[in-house]
C-alpha cells in the first residue's frame, strides 16, 4: 500500500527516524509512506488545554467555533465568517504543550512538501517544495486544475516572514533547552542533531527500559505524543491521555522496549544524517534557514477540489486529492475533528474522506499507531 503522511515537524522527525532505523528496529511498515506533507508549526495545544482555554477561561463552547486562525499576535476564533473572539497569544502560552518549547523546526524540514499560511497573501498557502517527488505532485496538481500556483517572489510578504519565525523559534527554544539542562533535564534530541555516526545512538539505546523512556522523555516534558514508541512496542505500551503507558501486566524491560527507546524522536535525533539521506539523490537544492528545498510557491485550491472547508489556500487537501486520483497513493494518514474540535487520526481512502479532513487543527493528534495499523494490513 502506498501512503501519504501529513504531520507536524515533530511527527515528520519521528517518521524519518523510524525509516532510518527500520533495520535495527526490525520493522518495515514505515517504508510504505510514499509522500510526506509537513505543516508549519510554531507551537501546539493539547485538546484538553485548548478546551480549558476557550470554554473555561472565555466561556465559549468549542462547538460554536467554525474556524481557528493565528494572526497578528492573536488566536482568532470565527463563527459564520466573523471573528467571535481574539485571544492574545501570550495568554495561551501556559496552555502550550511543554514539548513544543524545545522543538527547533518551524517549517517541517524533513518533508517532501512543507505547507503553511505564513509568507503568502490571504486565501493562499505557502508551499516549500523540498524533493522532486514533491515538485512532480505540485506540477501535476496544477496541470490537472486542482491548484493555482504562483512563485513566492510574486507575492508579499514572501519567505522573509517564514525565515523570521523559523529563527525566532529556534533561538527561543534553544534557550529553553539550556534552562532545562541546568535543572537536570537535557534535551537529548537537540544534543544529538549533529551526530555523524549512528554507533553512539545505537549503544545508548541498549538495555534501556520503559522507566528510562519515562525519565528521559515523558517526565522531562519532551514527549511529543507521536505514538512512535507505542507503534514499535504495542504489545507492551499504549497511549493514555497523550502519554505512553505500560499495558496492564506488561513488562517494562526487554528488547521491544529497547527498540521503543531507540525509535523515540526525543531520545536522539540525528537530523543532519536524516537530511543527508533524504536529499542525497535530489541533485542541487538550496540550503538556508528554511532547511533544504528546491523552491517556494504560493498555492491555492481551485473550484475543482470542491472543498467545503479549508484553511487559507486549501493546498494540503488539494495536493492529496491529486495524489489519490493519480494513483500516487492509496490512502493518506491525516486528521479530522468532530463538532467540538476534538481531533482524531484518520486514514482517508477516498476523495470524499479527504475533503472531510480540510482545515487546520491547533490540537495535537497521535497518528503513528494508525500508520502502522494501515501499513501492516
N, C-alpha and C positions, 0 to 999 in steps of 0.2 A: 504494500500500500504506500502511495506517495502522499506525504503530508506537508501541510504548511503549518508553521508555528508562529503565533502572534504573541509577543510578550514585552514586558518592560526590560530595561537594560540588565537588571539583576537576573531576570529569568533567562535572557539570552546568554549571559555568562554561565549560568547553570547548565544550559544545553550544550554549549561549546566545551565545557569541562567534561561533561559526560561523553561527548564524542571523542575527545582527546584520550580519555582513559577507558574507553569501552573494552579494550582487550584485557586490561588489568581488572576491571570490574566483572568481566565475563558475561556481558550482556550487549546486545546489538540493536535493540528496539529503537534507540535514539537516532540511529543512522537512517531511518526511514523518512526523516524530515528532509524534504527537497527544497524548501523555501522558507526563509525566516523574515518576518517583518517586526522590527523593533519600534517602540513608541518612546518619544521624548518624555523624560520624567525628571522633574526637579525633586519631588517628594511625593509620598503617597499616604493614604489613611486606611486603617483597618475599618471594616464596615461598622463595627460596634462603636468605634470612636467617632466616625462621621455622623452616625445616628445620634450619638450623645450631643455632639456639637450643634447639629441643626435642630433636633427635636427638643432636647432638654434645655440647651442654652438660649435658643431663639424661638422655641415654641411653634416651629413649622414642621408639619408632617412631611416625611420624605415622599409620600405618595402624592403630595400636591406639587412636587417639583418635576418639570418636564426635562430640564437640562441643567447641567453644571458647566461652568467655564471659569478660567482663571485669567484675569486681565487687569493690568494697571494696579497690581498690588492687592487685588481683592479676589475672593472666591465668590462668583456670581451664581445665583440660583434663579432660574427662569420658570415662568408659567405662562402658557399661551403667548409665547414670544416676548413677554415683558419681564423686566428684572423684578423678581419678587423680593430678593434680599442680596445685599453685598456685604460679605464678611471680610474685614481686613485680614490679610494673610498672617500678620503677626499674632492674631487671636487664634489662629488654627494651629500654631506651632506646638502647643502642648499635646495636640492630638496626633501629630505626625508619628509614623512608625519609627522606633528607635534605630532600626537597621538602615533606614533611608539616610540617616545623618552621617554614615560612614561609607556611603556609595560615591564613587568618583565619576560615574558615567552618566552624562545627561542625554546623549543622543544615540544610545544603543549602538556602540561602535563595532559590535560583532555580528550585526545583522546583514542580510543581503540588501534590505531596504530599510531605512530609518524614516519615520514619519511623525510629524508634529505640526502644530499651528504656528510656532514661533518662526518669524522670518518672512512669512507670506501675508498678503492682504486678506481681508475678510472673505470667507467662502472659498478659500484655497488652503491646501495643506502643503507644507514643505516636505519634500521627499529627497533624502540623501541616498543616492544610488551608490552602493559600495562594491557590488560584484557584477560580473557580466550577466549572470542569470537574472539579477535584479533589473538590469538595463533592458534585457530582452523582454521581460514581462511588462515593463513600463511602456516600451515601444509597441508591443502587441496590443496592450490595452488602449493606447492612443489610436492605433490603426483600426481597431475594432469599434471604436467610438464610445468606449466606457469612460474615458477621461479626456480632459483637455490639459495640455502641458505647456508651460512657459518656463523659460530658463530663469533661474533665480536672479540673474543680473537685470532682468527686465522689470522686477517688482521691488517694492520697498516694504520693510527695511532691509531685506536680503539676509545674508548669512551673518552680518555683523552682530545682530542680537542673539543669534544661536551661539556664536562664539563667546559673547559676553556671559550668557547664562552658563555655558559649559565651564568657563574659567572660574566663575563665582562659585559654582557648586563644588568644583574640585578644591579650590582654596579653602572654603569654609569647612568642608568635610574632612580635609586633611588636618585642620586644627582640632576638630572634634576627635579624630582618631588619636592625635597626640595626647589630648587630655585623658582619654580613656586608658591609654597605655600607662600614663602616670598613676592611675588608680588600679593597675593590675589587670586591665582588660585589653590586651593588644589586638589590633585589627590584623589578624593573620593573613587575610586575603590581600590587604594592601602591602604588607611586608613581602609577599611572595610574587608581586606583579612583575618584577624584573628578573625573575629566575630564568636562567638559560639552560639549566639541566633539571630533568624530572626526578633524578635519583633521590634528592633530598625530600621531595614531596612524597614519594612512594615510601621511603623509610619512615617519614613522620607519621604515616597512617598505620604502620604495622603495630599490632597489639592494641589499637585503640578500641574503646568500648563506647556504649551509648552515654555513659557518665562523662566521658571526655567530650563528646559532641555537645552535651548539655552545658558543660562548664565553659568550653571554648567558644560556643556559638549562641546557644539559647540564653543562658544566664548572663552572658556578656552583652546582650542586646544587639547581636549581629544577625540573628536569623531572619531571612527574607521570606520565610513561609512558602518557598517554591515547591516543597514536597519532594525534592530530589532524593533525600535520604529514605523517604517512605517508598518511593518508586523502586529504589535499589534493594531495599530490605523490608519489603512489605509484609513478610511473614513475621517480622519482629516489631515493626513500627506502624503507627497510624497517626493521622493528623487530628488533633483535638484543639479547637479554638485557635487555629492558625499556628500551632506548635506541634512538633513531633513528640510522640509519647510512646513508651513501650506498651505493646499489647499485653493484655492480662495473661499472666503465666509465661510470657516470652522471656528468653534470656537476653541480657543486655551486653553480652560478650560473644565473641566468635568471629569467624571470617566474614559473615554477612554484615556485621556492624563495622568491621574494619573497612569494608567496601563502601558503606554508607558514609563513613567519616572521610574517606578519600574523595568521594563524589561531591560532597558538600562544597558549594562555591565560596563559603566563608571560612573553611579551614585552610584553604590555599587557593590561589587564583593566578596562574601564570599567564596573564593576559598578553604579554609580549610574544610568547610562543604560540598562543592561540591565534593572534592576529597574523603571525607569520604563516601559520598553517592555512588559515582561511584565505589569505591573499597571495599565496605563493604562486598560483597559476593565473593571476588576474592581469599580468603584464604591468604596464605603467599606471600607477594610481597616485593621486595626490595624498599628502600626509601633513596634517596640521592639527590645530586644536580640536577639530571635528573627528579625528581619527583618520583612517584610510578610506578613500572613496574615489569614485570616478567623476561624479558631477552632482549638482544640486538643482532641483526644479521646484516650481510652484505648480501644484496639480489640483484639479477638482473633478468630481464625478459629473457625468452628463445625465441627461434625462433617460438615456438607455439603461443606466444602472438601476433605475426605478427605486431609489432609496426613499423610504418614508421618514427616516430619521438618520441624522449623521452629525458628526462633529466637524465644524469648519468645512473642509473640502470633500469629505467622504472618500478620501483616496484609498484608505485601507480596504474598505468593503469593495470598492470598485475594482481594485487590483486583484483581490481574492476572487471576485466573480469572473474576471478574465482567466485567472489560473485554473479555476474549476471548469469553466466552459471549454477551454482549450485542451483539457486533459493533463495539464501540468501536475495537478494534484487531484487526489480522490476525496480529500476532506481537509478542513482547517481546524486546528486546535486554537480556540479563541475564547471569548467570554461574552455573556449577556446578563441582563438583570431582570428582576421581577419589578412589579409596580412600586415597591418600596425601596428600590435601588439595591437590593441585596444581590451581589454578583454570584455567578457560578460558571465554572469552566464547561465548555461545550465542544463537541466535535461536529462542525457544520458540514453536512454532506451534500446539500442541495443549495440552489441559488436562493430559494425562499428562506432556508435556515440561515444563510449568510446575511441576508438583508435584516433579519431579526437581531443580529449582533451589532448593528450600527450604533454609533455614538460612543463617546469616551466615558469610561468608568473611573472615578477617582478613588475607588476602593480596590485593594489587592485581592486577587483570587488565586488559589493554589491550583496549578494545572499540570504539573509533571506526572502525577499518578494517572491522570486521564490520558496523557500522551502515551504512557507505557501500555495502558489497557487497550487503546485503539490500535497501536502499532503492533501489539502482540497477538491480535486476532488472526 
